[in-house]
Amino acid sequence: MTRFDRITQIPGVMGGRPCIRGMRVTVGMVVRQIGAGHSIDRMLVDYPYLERDDVVQALRYAAWRSDDREIVPETAGSSAM
């Protein structure tokens, strides 16, 4: 069983989305920053209240959740009408 001790889901915080240690920093925000090309070191400068383990665990949590269900991407050239 995977343990995520830095990821919290509190109904009154960010609409219950997964956050870092109860703060108003969502896992999704961390993933978007990394996806935009920001390094972990850059994130730690931009968000000094985060710790390296917070970012790493957020990425691990997102990877774990992505295996939760299968999403079939639309193939090139097809349209969703």
Kinemage of the C-alpha trace (Angstrom):
@kinemage 1
@onewidth
@group {chain A} dominant
@subgroup {mainchain}
@vectorlist {calphas} color= white
{ca met a 1} P 0.000 0.000 0.000
{ca thr a 2} L 1.336 3.406 -0.939
{ca arg a 3} L 1.514 5.893 1.924
{ca phe a 4} L 1.065 9.613 1.296
{ca asp a 5} L 1.574 11.331 4.644
{ca arg a 6} L 2.029 14.786 3.089
{ca ile a 7} L -1.141 14.712 0.978
{ca thr a 8} L -4.340 15.818 2.687
{ca gln a 9} L -7.945 16.136 1.575
{ca ile a 10} L -9.965 18.434 3.792
{ca pro a 11} L -13.489 19.371 2.630
{ca gly a 12} L -13.075 23.050 3.576
{ca val a 13} L -9.662 23.487 1.948
{ca met a 14} L -9.522 24.020 -1.822
{ca gly a 15} L -12.844 22.252 -2.296
{ca gly a 16} L -11.527 18.993 -0.897
{ca arg a 17} L -8.912 18.562 -3.616
{ca pro a 18} L -5.671 16.806 -2.633
{ca cys a 19} L -3.331 19.376 -1.071
{ca ile a 20} L 0.130 19.502 0.444
{ca arg a 21} L 0.034 19.224 4.268
{ca gly a 22} L -3.323 20.984 4.588
{ca met a 23} L -2.058 24.108 2.826
{ca arg a 24} L -3.813 25.778 -0.064
{ca val a 25} L -1.337 24.200 -2.494
{ca thr a 26} L -2.947 21.469 -4.569
{ca val a 27} L -1.282 18.429 -6.041
{ca gly a 28} L -2.587 19.636 -9.401
{ca met a 29} L -0.745 22.942 -9.056
{ca val a 30} L 2.507 21.128 -8.344
{ca val a 31} L 2.028 18.826 -11.341
{ca arg a 32} L 1.195 21.784 -13.623
{ca gln a 33} L 4.342 23.629 -12.523
{ca ile a 34} L 6.533 20.608 -13.260
{ca gly a 35} L 4.685 20.037 -16.534
{ca ala a 36} L 5.393 23.654 -17.512
{ca gly a 37} L 9.101 22.929 -17.186
{ca his a 38} L 9.813 24.246 -13.699
{ca ser a 39} L 12.353 22.252 -11.739
{ca ile a 40} L 11.801 21.151 -8.178
{ca asp a 41} L 14.531 23.585 -7.122
{ca arg a 42} L 12.697 26.436 -8.862
{ca met a 43} L 9.453 25.485 -7.127
{ca leu a 44} L 11.199 25.547 -3.753
{ca val a 45} L 12.383 29.102 -4.467
{ca asp a 46} L 8.965 30.236 -5.744
{ca tyr a 47} L 7.103 28.531 -2.878
{ca pro a 48} L 9.474 28.657 0.123
{ca tyr a 49} L 6.917 27.010 2.428
{ca leu a 50} L 7.157 23.797 0.372
{ca glu a 51} L 9.732 21.132 1.056
{ca arg a 52} L 11.383 18.893 -1.525
{ca asp a 53} L 9.535 15.873 -0.092
{ca asp a 54} L 6.220 17.721 -0.605
{ca val a 55} L 6.854 18.099 -4.324
{ca val a 56} L 8.154 14.557 -4.758
{ca gln a 57} L 5.196 13.096 -2.899
{ca ala a 58} L 2.738 15.202 -4.918
{ca leu a 59} L 4.235 13.790 -8.122
{ca arg a 60} L 4.089 10.251 -6.730
{ca tyr a 61} L 0.469 10.781 -5.690
{ca ala a 62} L -0.473 12.088 -9.147
{ca ala a 63} L 1.229 9.099 -10.794
{ca trp a 64} L -0.581 6.726 -8.434
{ca arg a 65} L -3.946 8.385 -9.187
{ca ser a 66} L -3.329 8.275 -12.926
{ca asp a 67} L -3.348 4.479 -12.672
{ca asp a 68} L -6.715 4.666 -10.929
{ca arg a 69} L -8.687 4.545 -14.171
{ca glu a 70} L -7.930 4.148 -17.827
{ca ile a 71} L -8.280 7.218 -20.011
{ca val a 72} L -8.280 6.504 -23.730
{ca pro a 73} L -6.799 9.485 -25.600
{ca glu a 74} L -8.523 10.626 -28.763
{ca thr a 75} L -6.632 9.433 -31.824
{ca ala a 76} L -5.182 11.947 -34.275
{ca gly a 77} L -7.602 12.897 -36.993
{ca ser a 78} L -10.745 11.819 -35.170
{ca ser a 79} L -13.285 14.335 -34.036
{ca ala a 80} L -15.472 14.314 -30.961
{ca met a 81} L -18.800 15.356 -32.429
